[in-house]
């Protein structure tokens, strides 16, 4: 299964195994975790780092985060109505991520997300 994505069933099994093998501080004791069929521990560890964003540690185990309507990831701004469109449009705010200068600052490049 090299290069294959994890299925929902594999993610649930991985999550239950990780909660069984937690240390006192909430870190996973990877040497005690039995690998899934067709997966190795390094792959499972990397996938857990991506899954970790969806969970929070409550002191004893990892639990799924509760999302509500007030927690929005990115702010949006409202554009003015135009004659072509009667509906107002929303766009995501862009921010500068990287600014690189070449030739001692003569040329600068900015990348937006």
C-alpha positions as CSV (number, residue, x, y, z in Angstrom):
1,X,0.0,0.0,0.0
2,X,2.8,2.4,-0.6
3,X,1.5,5.8,-1.7
4,X,-2.1,4.8,-1.0
5,X,-4.4,7.1,0.9
6,X,-5.8,6.0,4.2
7,X,-9.5,4.9,4.3
8,X,-11.9,6.1,7.0
9,X,-11.8,2.6,8.6
10,X,-8.0,2.7,8.7
11,X,-8.1,6.2,10.3
12,X,-10.6,5.0,12.9
13,X,-8.4,2.0,13.8
14,X,-5.3,4.2,13.9
15,X,-7.0,6.7,16.2
16,X,-8.2,4.1,18.6
17,X,-4.7,2.5,18.8
18,X,-3.1,5.9,19.4
19,X,-5.5,6.7,22.3
20,X,-4.5,3.3,23.9
21,X,-0.8,4.1,23.7
22,X,-0.6,7.7,25.1
23,X,2.0,8.9,27.5
24,X,1.4,11.2,30.4
25,X,1.7,14.3,28.4
26,X,-0.4,13.2,25.4
27,X,2.4,12.1,23.2
28,X,2.0,8.8,21.4
29,X,4.4,6.0,22.4
30,X,5.1,4.8,18.9
31,X,7.3,1.8,20.0
32,X,4.2,0.2,21.6
33,X,1.8,0.8,18.7
34,X,1.2,-2.3,16.5
35,X,1.3,-1.2,12.8
36,X,-1.8,-1.6,10.6
37,X,-1.8,-4.3,7.9
38,X,0.3,-3.0,4.9
39,X,1.4,0.1,6.8
40,X,4.6,0.9,8.7
41,X,5.0,3.0,11.8
42,X,6.6,5.9,9.9
43,X,3.7,6.2,7.6
44,X,1.2,6.0,10.5
45,X,3.2,8.7,12.3
46,X,3.1,11.0,9.3
47,X,-0.6,10.5,8.8
48,X,-1.3,11.2,12.5
49,X,0.5,14.6,12.1
50,X,-2.1,15.5,9.4
51,X,-5.0,14.1,11.4
52,X,-3.9,15.9,14.6
53,X,-5.4,19.2,13.4
54,X,-8.9,17.8,13.7
55,X,-8.5,16.6,17.3
56,X,-7.8,18.2,20.7
57,X,-6.2,16.7,23.8
58,X,-8.5,16.9,26.8
59,X,-5.9,15.7,29.3
60,X,-6.6,12.0,29.0
61,X,-7.1,11.3,25.3
62,X,-7.5,12.9,21.9
63,X,-11.1,13.8,21.0
64,X,-12.7,15.3,17.9
65,X,-12.9,19.1,17.9
66,X,-16.3,20.7,18.2
67,X,-16.9,23.1,15.3
68,X,-19.4,26.0,15.6
69,X,-20.5,28.7,13.3
70,X,-18.5,31.4,15.1
71,X,-15.1,29.8,14.3
72,X,-14.3,30.7,10.8
73,X,-10.9,29.9,9.4
74,X,-10.4,32.9,7.1
75,X,-12.0,36.3,7.2
76,X,-14.0,37.3,4.1
77,X,-14.8,40.8,2.8
78,X,-17.9,41.8,1.0
79,X,-17.7,43.4,-2.5
80,X,-20.0,46.0,-3.7
81,X,-22.9,45.1,-5.9
82,X,-22.4,45.6,-9.6
83,X,-24.9,46.2,-12.4
84,X,-24.1,42.8,-13.8
85,X,-24.6,40.9,-10.6
86,X,-27.4,41.6,-8.2
87,X,-25.8,39.4,-5.5
88,X,-22.9,40.6,-3.5
89,X,-19.8,38.5,-3.9
90,X,-17.4,37.5,-1.2
91,X,-13.7,36.8,-1.6
92,X,-11.1,35.6,0.8
93,X,-8.5,38.0,2.1
94,X,-5.1,37.4,0.6
95,X,-1.9,37.8,2.6
96,X,1.7,38.0,1.6
97,X,3.4,34.8,2.5
98,X,6.9,35.1,1.1
99,X,8.9,38.1,-0.1
100,X,12.2,37.4,-1.9
101,X,14.6,39.9,-3.2
102,X,17.2,39.4,-5.9
103,X,20.2,41.4,-6.8
104,X,20.6,43.2,-3.5
105,X,17.0,44.2,-3.4
106,X,16.7,45.6,-6.9
107,X,13.9,43.0,-7.7
108,X,11.4,41.8,-5.2
109,X,8.9,39.0,-5.7
110,X,5.8,38.5,-3.4
111,X,3.6,35.4,-3.3
112,X,0.0,35.6,-2.2
113,X,-2.2,32.9,-0.7
